[in-house]
Amino acid sequence: MAVRGAPPQHGAPGERPALDRRWLAHLRRDGAAAGDGATLAYSGTLERGIAEFNDGRFFASHETWEALWRDTRYPERLFCLALTKLGAGFEHGRRANPHGAAKLLSDALAFLAPFMPAFAGLDVRALHEDVSAWLRAERSSATPTIRRAPSPSPSPPAGQRG
């Protein structure tokens, strides 16, 4: 479904980062609804990435969410991009690359912001706050955990269960 006044879904080769920024600006500027992420909420790929991330397997979570990102349309694609950046950012932190970690995690926070307070059944506000606190604490050892949103998530769309 096309969103009125929204940027296109696809760009020329090499223009994906610019298209991501256009979609992010669209969501911020126009107050465009990002939806609730119900389709993503019941994705086995999303769940696998969450389990990997919460287990501290950050590179694996990045790879898993990147596969989901490839198959997802905007604006949900930005949410998947944020998750890939979280996985990569914490992997950089683990490898003692504080500059790389800070850059990727700051980017992830920017892409997560339009999806607060909850999206795809996840507590995005808590995740955003936890990652922000981690960055302010100058890369403390405790990494955030991705949690379910406090409110009940919607019923899965037809064909999305299991």
C-alpha positions in Angstrom: 0.0 0.0 0.0 1.5 3.4 -1.0 1.5 6.2 1.5 0.4 9.5 0.1 3.4 11.9 -0.2 5.8 9.1 0.8 9.2 8.6 -0.9 9.4 5.7 -3.4 10.1 2.2 -2.3 13.1 1.8 -4.6 15.9 4.0 -5.9 18.7 3.8 -8.4 21.7 1.6 -7.5 23.7 3.2 -4.7 20.9 5.4 -3.6 19.6 3.3 -0.7 21.2 5.3 2.1 19.7 8.5 0.7 16.3 6.8 0.3 16.6 5.6 3.9 17.2 9.2 5.0 14.2 10.4 2.9 11.9 7.9 4.6 13.2 8.8 8.0 12.6 12.5 7.3 9.2 11.7 5.9 8.2 9.9 9.1 9.6 12.7 11.3 8.4 15.7 9.3 5.0 14.6 8.2 4.2 12.6 11.3 3.4 9.8 9.0 2.2 6.7 10.7 4.7 3.8 10.6 1.9 1.4 11.5 2.1 -1.2 14.2 4.4 -3.7 12.6 1.9 -6.5 13.0 3.3 -8.4 10.0 6.8 -8.2 11.4 5.6 -9.2 14.9 5.0 -12.7 13.8 8.1 -13.2 11.7 10.2 -16.1 12.6 13.2 -14.2 11.3 12.6 -11.3 13.7 12.2 -13.8 16.6 15.4 -15.6 15.7 17.3 -12.3 15.6 15.9 -11.2 19.0 17.0 -14.5 20.5 20.5 -14.2 19.0 20.8 -10.6 20.2 19.5 -11.3 23.7 22.0 -14.2 23.9 24.9 -11.8 23.0 25.3 -13.2 19.5 25.4 -9.8 17.9 26.9 -10.6 14.6 24.4 -13.4 14.1 21.5 -11.1 14.9 22.8 -8.5 12.5 22.9 -11.2 9.7 19.5 -12.5 10.6 17.9 -9.1 10.6 19.6 -8.1 7.4 17.8 -11.0 5.7 14.5 -9.6 7.0 15.5 -6.1 6.0 16.0 -7.3 2.3 12.5 -8.6 2.1 10.7 -5.7 3.9 9.1 -2.6 2.4 9.3 1.0 3.8 8.5 2.2 6.4 9.0 -1.1 8.2 12.3 -1.5 6.4 13.7 1.3 8.5 12.9 -0.6 11.7 14.7 -3.6 10.3 17.6 -1.4 9.4 17.7 -0.1 13.0 17.9 -3.7 14.2 20.8 -4.6 11.9 22.7 -1.5 13.1 22.1 -2.6 16.7 23.6 -6.0 16.1 26.5 -4.6 14.2 27.0 -1.8 16.8 27.2 -4.2 19.7 29.5 -6.5 17.8 31.9 -3.5 17.2 31.7 -2.8 21.0 32.6 -6.4 21.7 35.6 -6.1 19.3 36.9 -3.0 21.2 35.9 -0.5 18.4 34.2 2.2 20.4 34.0 4.6 17.5 32.3 2.1 15.2 30.0 1.0 18.0 29.0 4.6 18.8 28.3 5.4 15.2 26.2 2.4 14.4 24.2 2.6 17.7 23.6 6.3 17.2 22.3 5.6 13.7 20.1 2.7 15.1 18.6 5.1 17.6 17.7 7.6 14.9 16.0 4.9 12.9 14.2 3.4 15.9 12.7 6.8 17.1 9.7 6.9 14.7 8.6 3.5 15.9 8.2 4.4 19.6 6.7 3.5 21.9 6.1 0.0 20.5 6.4 -1.6 17.1 6.1 -5.2 15.9 5.1 -6.2 19.5 8.4 -4.9 20.9 9.0 -2.3 23.6 10.9 0.1 21.3 10.9 3.0 23.9 12.7 0.8 26.5 15.2 -0.4 23.8 15.8 3.2 22.8 16.3 4.3 26.4 18.6 1.3 27.2 20.8 1.8 24.1 21.0 5.6 24.9 22.0 4.8 28.5 24.6 2.3 27.2 26.1 5.0 25.0 26.1 7.6 27.8 27.8 5.2 30.2 30.7 5.0 27.8 30.1 1.4 26.7 29.3 -0.3 30.0 29.4 -4.0 30.0 25.6 -4.5 30.4 24.0 -4.6 26.9 20.3 -4.0 26.5 17.8 -6.7 26.1 15.0 -6.6 23.5 11.7 -7.0 25.3 8.1 -7.4 24.3 5.8 -4.4 24.5 3.8 -4.2 27.7 0.5 -4.0 25.9 -0.9 -7.2 24.2 0.1 -7.4 20.6 -2.5 -7.8 17.9 -3.6 -11.1 16.6 -1.4 -12.4 13.8 -2.6 -11.7 10.3 -4.0 -14.7 8.4 -1.2 -16.9 7.3 1.3 -15.4 9.7 0.9 -17.8 12.7 3.6 -20.4 13.6 
